[in-house]
Structures are given as C-alpha cells and as structure tokens.
Amino acid sequence: MKQSTIMIDKKTIELLKKTKEHPRETYNELLKKLVMSYEFVKKRNQYDEFLHKIQQEKMQEVWDNDADEEWEDA
C-alpha cells in the first residue's frame, strides 16, 4: 500500500480524534468513512432535489387550474 503525508491543522486533528468510534481507529479508516458518508449524503441530496423538482411541476398542474380560479371569485 502506498502512503503519503498530508498537512492537517491541529484543530482538525482534534476534531478527528473526537470523531473516532474507538481509540485504535486510524485516521485513514476514519477519513475513508467520512468520505463515504459525504458521498452518500451528496447522492441523497441529488435524489431529493430531483424529487422536489418533479413534485413542483405536478403541484403547479394541480394548483393552476380553472376550477380553483372559479372558487377564488365565488
């Protein structure tokens, strides 16, 4: 396995330490989990945005109709 060294602020290291599920968990394991979680949330947000867009179009069809406008003038 190839490895590299990266520069991380000490404040970020403290946050990573607090995020560990167990003391022996490596930063590499933790960072992999964080990246996977981020990717999941990103995909989920794209799906939610897609559904919201579809729902907006359908709600516009439901709300913007002649029958509703007749009730507004009653």
N, CA, C and O atoms as a GROMACS GRO file, in nm:
protein
  296
    1MET      N    1   0.085  -0.118   0.000
    1MET     CA    2   0.000   0.000   0.000
    1MET      C    3   0.089   0.124   0.000
    1MET      O    4   0.183   0.135   0.079
    2LYS      N    5   0.059   0.216  -0.088
    2LYS     CA    6   0.133   0.342  -0.094
    2LYS      C    7   0.076   0.436   0.012
    2LYS      O    8  -0.044   0.437   0.038
    3GLN      N    9   0.163   0.512   0.071
    3GLN     CA   10   0.122   0.607   0.173
    3GLN      C   11   0.181   0.744   0.143
    3GLN      O   12   0.281   0.756   0.072
    4SER      N   13   0.117   0.845   0.198
    4SER     CA   14   0.170   0.980   0.183
    4SER      C   15   0.149   1.055   0.314
    4SER      O   16   0.078   1.010   0.404
    5THR      N   17   0.212   1.168   0.321
    5THR     CA   18   0.198   1.254   0.438
    5THR      C   19   0.120   1.377   0.395
    5THR      O   20   0.147   1.435   0.290
    6ILE      N   21   0.023   1.416   0.476
    6ILE     CA   22  -0.053   1.536   0.445
    6ILE      C   23  -0.047   1.631   0.565
    6ILE      O   24  -0.030   1.587   0.679
    7MET      N   25  -0.060   1.758   0.537
    7MET     CA   26  -0.058   1.859   0.643
    7MET      C   27  -0.202   1.883   0.688
    7MET      O   28  -0.290   1.913   0.607
    8ILE      N   29  -0.224   1.869   0.819
    8ILE     CA   30  -0.358   1.892   0.875
    8ILE      C   31  -0.341   1.984   0.996
    8ILE      O   32  -0.253   1.965   1.079
    9ASP      N   33  -0.428   2.085   1.004
    9ASP     CA   34  -0.425   2.175   1.120
    9ASP      C   35  -0.448   2.096   1.248
    9ASP      O   36  -0.517   1.994   1.248
   10LYS      N   37  -0.389   2.144   1.356
   10LYS     CA   38  -0.405   2.077   1.485
   10LYS      C   39  -0.551   2.076   1.531
   10LYS      O   40  -0.596   1.981   1.595
   11LYS      N   41  -0.625   2.182   1.497
   11LYS     CA   42  -0.767   2.186   1.532
   11LYS      C   43  -0.844   2.075   1.460
   11LYS      O   44  -0.934   2.014   1.516
   12THR      N   45  -0.807   2.052   1.336
   12THR     CA   46  -0.871   1.945   1.258
   12THR      C   47  -0.836   1.809   1.317
   12THR      O   48  -0.922   1.720   1.322
   13ILE      N   49  -0.715   1.792   1.360
   13ILE     CA   50  -0.674   1.666   1.422
   13ILE      C   51  -0.755   1.642   1.549
   13ILE      O   52  -0.798   1.529   1.575
   14GLU      N   53  -0.778   1.745   1.627
   14GLU     CA   54  -0.859   1.731   1.749
   14GLU      C   55  -1.002   1.690   1.713
   14GLU      O   56  -1.062   1.606   1.781
   15LEU      N   57  -1.056   1.748   1.607
   15LEU     CA   58  -1.190   1.711   1.563
   15LEU      C   59  -1.193   1.564   1.518
   15LEU      O   60  -1.288   1.491   1.547
   16LEU      N   61  -1.090   1.523   1.447
   16LEU     CA   62  -1.082   1.384   1.404
   16LEU      C   63  -1.075   1.289   1.523
   16LEU      O   64  -1.139   1.184   1.525
   17LYS      N   65  -0.996   1.327   1.623
   17LYS     CA   66  -0.985   1.244   1.744
   17LYS      C   67  -1.121   1.227   1.811
   17LYS      O   68  -1.155   1.118   1.856
   18LYS      N   69  -1.200   1.334   1.816
   18LYS     CA   70  -1.333   1.329   1.878
   18LYS      C   71  -1.430   1.245   1.796
   18LYS      O   72  -1.527   1.191   1.850
   19THR      N   73  -1.404   1.234   1.668
   19THR     CA   74  -1.494   1.164   1.577
   19THR      C   75  -1.471   1.013   1.575
   19THR      O   76  -1.559   0.938   1.534
   20LYS      N   77  -1.355   0.970   1.619
   20LYS     CA   78  -1.323   0.827   1.618
   20LYS      C   79  -1.427   0.747   1.697
   20LYS      O   80  -1.475   0.790   1.801
   21GLU      N   81  -1.459   0.628   1.642
   21GLU     CA   82  -1.553   0.540   1.711
   21GLU      C   83  -1.484   0.458   1.820
   21GLU      O   84  -1.546   0.421   1.919
   22HIS      N   85  -1.357   0.432   1.802
   22HIS     CA   86  -1.278   0.363   1.904
   22HIS      C   87  -1.134   0.415   1.898
   22HIS      O   88  -1.089   0.458   1.792
   23PRO      N   89  -1.064   0.412   2.009
   23PRO     CA   90  -0.930   0.474   2.017
   23PRO      C   91  -0.828   0.420   1.917
   23PRO      O   92  -0.738   0.492   1.874
   24ARG      N   93  -0.841   0.293   1.879
   24ARG     CA   94  -0.742   0.235   1.789
   24ARG      C   95  -0.776   0.257   1.641
   24ARG      O   96  -0.701   0.214   1.553
   25GLU      N   97  -0.886   0.321   1.615
   25GLU     CA   98  -0.922   0.351   1.476
   25GLU      C   99  -0.819   0.446   1.416
   25GLU      O  100  -0.783   0.546   1.478
   26THR      N  101  -0.772   0.415   1.298
   26THR     CA  102  -0.670   0.500   1.235
   26THR      C  103  -0.737   0.620   1.167
   26THR      O  104  -0.856   0.618   1.137
   27TYR      N  105  -0.657   0.723   1.144
   27TYR     CA  106  -0.709   0.838   1.072
   27TYR      C  107  -0.747   0.798   0.930
   27TYR      O  108  -0.844   0.850   0.874
   28ASN      N  109  -0.673   0.707   0.872
   28ASN     CA  110  -0.705   0.659   0.738
   28ASN      C  111  -0.844   0.595   0.735
   28ASN      O  112  -0.924   0.624   0.647
   29GLU      N  113  -0.872   0.508   0.832
   29GLU     CA  114  -1.005   0.445   0.840
   29GLU      C  115  -1.114   0.551   0.860
   29GLU      O  116  -1.219   0.547   0.796
   30LEU      N  117  -1.087   0.642   0.948
   30LEU     CA  118  -1.184   0.748   0.978
   30LEU      C  119  -1.210   0.835   0.855
   30LEU      O  120  -1.325   0.866   0.824
   31LEU      N  121  -1.105   0.874   0.786
   31LEU     CA  122  -1.122   0.957   0.667
   31LEU      C  123  -1.198   0.884   0.556
   31LEU      O  124  -1.279   0.944   0.486
   32LYS      N  125  -1.172   0.754   0.541
   32LYS     CA  126  -1.248   0.676   0.443
   32LYS      C  127  -1.397   0.677   0.477
   32LYS      O  128  -1.481   0.696   0.389
   33LYS      N  129  -1.429   0.658   0.604
   33LYS     CA  130  -1.569   0.660   0.646
   33LYS      C  131  -1.632   0.796   0.622
   33LYS      O  132  -1.746   0.805   0.577
   34LEU      N  133  -1.558   0.902   0.653
   34LEU     CA  134  -1.610   1.036   0.633
   34LEU      C  135  -1.637   1.064   0.485
   34LEU      O  136  -1.738   1.125   0.450
   35VAL      N  137  -1.546   1.020   0.399
   35VAL     CA  138  -1.564   1.040   0.255
   35VAL      C  139  -1.685   0.961   0.206
   35VAL      O  140  -1.765   1.012   0.128
   36MET      N  141  -1.699   0.837   0.251
   36MET     CA  142  -1.814   0.756   0.211
   36MET      C  143  -1.945   0.820   0.258
   36MET      O  144  -2.043   0.822   0.184
   37SER      N  145  -1.946   0.873   0.380
   37SER     CA  146  -2.065   0.940   0.431
   37SER      C  147  -2.097   1.063   0.348
   37SER      O  148  -2.213   1.089   0.315
   38TYR      N  149  -1.996   1.139   0.315
   38TYR     CA  150  -2.015   1.258   0.232
   38TYR      C  151  -2.074   1.221   0.096
   38TYR      O  152  -2.168   1.285   0.050
   39GLU      N  153  -2.019   1.119   0.033
   39GLU     CA  154  -2.069   1.075  -0.097
   39GLU      C  155  -2.215   1.030  -0.088
   39GLU      O  156  -2.294   1.059  -0.177
   40PHE      N  157  -2.250   0.959   0.019
   40PHE     CA  158  -2.387   0.913   0.038
   40PHE      C  159  -2.482   1.033   0.051
   40PHE      O  160  -2.587   1.037  -0.012
   41VAL      N  161  -2.443   1.129   0.132
   41VAL     CA  162  -2.527   1.248   0.153
   41VAL      C  163  -2.540   1.327   0.022
   41VAL      O  164  -2.648   1.376  -0.010
   42LYS      N  165  -2.432   1.337  -0.051
   42LYS     CA  166  -2.434   1.410  -0.178
   42LYS      C  167  -2.531   1.344  -0.277
   42LYS      O  168  -2.610   1.412  -0.342
   43LYS      N  169  -2.524   1.211  -0.287
   43LYS     CA  170  -2.616   1.138  -0.376
   43LYS      C  171  -2.759   1.153  -0.327
   43LYS      O  172  -2.851   1.170  -0.408
   44ARG      N  173  -2.779   1.146  -0.196
   44ARG     CA  174  -2.913   1.158  -0.139
   44ARG      C  175  -2.971   1.297  -0.168
   44ARG      O  176  -3.089   1.309  -0.201
   45ASN      N  177  -2.890   1.400  -0.156
   45ASN     CA  178  -2.935   1.536  -0.184
   45ASN      C  179  -2.973   1.552  -0.331
   45ASN      O  180  -3.071   1.619  -0.362
   46GLN      N  181  -2.897   1.491  -0.420
   46GLN     CA  182  -2.930   1.498  -0.562
   46GLN      C  183  -3.064   1.430  -0.587
   46GLN      O  184  -3.145   1.480  -0.665
   47TYR      N  185  -3.088   1.318  -0.522
   47TYR     CA  186  -3.214   1.246  -0.536
   47TYR      C  187  -3.329   1.330  -0.482
   47TYR      O  188  -3.434   1.340  -0.545
   48ASP      N  189  -3.310   1.390  -0.364
   48ASP     CA  190  -3.414   1.475  -0.304
   48ASP      C  191  -3.444   1.595  -0.392
   48ASP      O  192  -3.561   1.632  -0.409
   49GLU      N  193  -3.342   1.657  -0.449
   49GLU     CA  194  -3.362   1.771  -0.538
   49GLU      C  195  -3.439   1.729  -0.663
   49GLU      O  196  -3.525   1.802  -0.711
   50PHE      N  197  -3.408   1.611  -0.716
   50PHE     CA  198  -3.479   1.558  -0.831
   50PHE      C  199  -3.627   1.538  -0.799
   50PHE      O  200  -3.714   1.579  -0.877
   51LEU      N  201  -3.657   1.476  -0.685
   51LEU     CA  202  -3.796   1.456  -0.644
   51LEU      C  203  -3.868   1.588  -0.624
   51LEU      O  204  -3.983   1.604  -0.664
   52HIS      N  205  -3.799   1.683  -0.561
   52HIS     CA  206  -3.860   1.813  -0.536
   52HIS      C  207  -3.897   1.882  -0.669
   52HIS      O  208  -4.004   1.942  -0.680
   53LYS      N  209  -3.810   1.872  -0.766
   53LYS     CA  210  -3.836   1.934  -0.896
   53LYS      C  211  -3.958   1.871  -0.962
   53LYS      O  212  -4.043   1.942  -1.016
   54ILE      N  213  -3.967   1.739  -0.957
   54ILE     CA  214  -4.083   1.670  -1.015
   54ILE      C  215  -4.210   1.709  -0.941
   54ILE      O  216  -4.313   1.735  -1.003
   55GLN      N  217  -4.203   1.714  -0.809
   55GLN     CA  218  -4.320   1.749  -0.730
   55GLN      C  219  -4.366   1.891  -0.758
   55GLN      O  220  -4.486   1.918  -0.762
   56GLN      N  221  -4.272   1.983  -0.777
   56GLN     CA  222  -4.308   2.122  -0.807
   56GLN      C  223  -4.391   2.132  -0.933
   56GLN      O  224  -4.492   2.202  -0.938
   57GLU      N  225  -4.348   2.060  -1.037
   57GLU     CA  226  -4.421   2.064  -1.164
   57GLU      C  227  -4.562   2.007  -1.147
   57GLU      O  228  -4.658   2.062  -1.200
   58LYS      N  229  -4.574   1.896  -1.073
   58LYS     CA  230  -4.705   1.834  -1.053
   58LYS      C  231  -4.795   1.924  -0.968
   58LYS      O  232  -4.914   1.937  -0.998
   59MET      N  233  -4.741   1.984  -0.864
   59MET     CA  234  -4.821   2.071  -0.779
   59MET      C  235  -4.868   2.193  -0.857
   59MET      O  236  -4.978   2.243  -0.835
   60GLN      N  237  -4.786   2.241  -0.948
   60GLN     CA  238  -4.827   2.355  -1.032
   60GLN      C  239  -4.946   2.315  -1.118
   60GLN      O  240  -5.039   2.393  -1.136
   61GLU      N  241  -4.944   2.192  -1.172
   61GLU     CA  242  -5.057   2.141  -1.250
   61GLU      C  243  -5.183   2.136  -1.164
   61GLU      O  244  -5.291   2.176  -1.208
   62VAL      N  245  -5.169   2.088  -1.041
   62VAL     CA  246  -5.284   2.072  -0.952
   62VAL      C  247  -5.339   2.208  -0.910
   62VAL      O  248  -5.460   2.227  -0.909
   63TRP      N  249  -5.252   2.300  -0.876
   63TRP     CA  250  -5.296   2.429  -0.823
   63TRP      C  251  -5.338   2.528  -0.931
   63TRP      O  252  -5.427   2.609  -0.909
   64ASP      N  253  -5.275   2.522  -1.045
   64ASP     CA  254  -5.306   2.618  -1.152
   64ASP      C  255  -5.409   2.558  -1.248
   64ASP      O  256  -5.376   2.514  -1.358
   65ASN      N  257  -5.535   2.556  -1.204
   65ASN     CA  258  -5.639   2.505  -1.292
   65ASN      C  259  -5.761   2.596  -1.285
   65ASN      O  260  -5.776   2.673  -1.190
   66ASP      N  261  -5.846   2.587  -1.384
   66ASP     CA  262  -5.962   2.676  -1.395
   66ASP      C  263  -6.060   2.659  -1.279
   66ASP      O  264  -6.119   2.757  -1.235
   67ALA      N  265  -6.078   2.538  -1.230
   67ALA     CA  266  -6.173   2.514  -1.122
   67ALA      C  267  -6.133   2.591  -0.997
   67ALA      O  268  -6.220   2.647  -0.929
   68ASP      N  269  -6.006   2.594  -0.965
   68ASP     CA  270  -5.960   2.669  -0.847
   68ASP      C  271  -5.983   2.819  -0.864
   68ASP      O  272  -6.022   2.887  -0.770
   69GLU      N  273  -5.960   2.868  -0.986
   69GLU     CA  274  -5.978   3.011  -1.011
   69GLU      C  275  -6.125   3.050  -0.997
   69GLU      O  276  -6.156   3.162  -0.954
   70GLU      N  277  -6.218   2.960  -1.034
   70GLU     CA  278  -6.360   2.989  -1.018
   70GLU      C  279  -6.397   3.003  -0.869
   70GLU      O  280  -6.479   3.088  -0.833
   71TRP      N  281  -6.337   2.922  -0.785
   71TRP     CA  282  -6.364   2.929  -0.640
   71TRP      C  283  -6.311   3.058  -0.580
   71TRP      O  284  -6.370   3.112  -0.486
   72GLU      N  285  -6.199   3.108  -0.633
   72GLU     CA  286  -6.143   3.233  -0.581
   72GLU      C  287  -6.239   3.350  -0.602
   72GLU      O  288  -6.242   3.442  -0.521
   73ASP      N  289  -6.318   3.347  -0.710
   73ASP     CA  290  -6.411   3.456  -0.741
   73ASP      C  291  -6.547   3.438  -0.676
   73ASP      O  292  -6.632   3.527  -0.685
   74ALA      N  293  -6.570   3.324  -0.611
   74ALA     CA  294  -6.703   3.296  -0.551
   74ALA      C  295  -6.728   3.380  -0.428
   74ALA      O  296  -6.833   3.369  -0.366
   0.00000   0.00000   0.00000
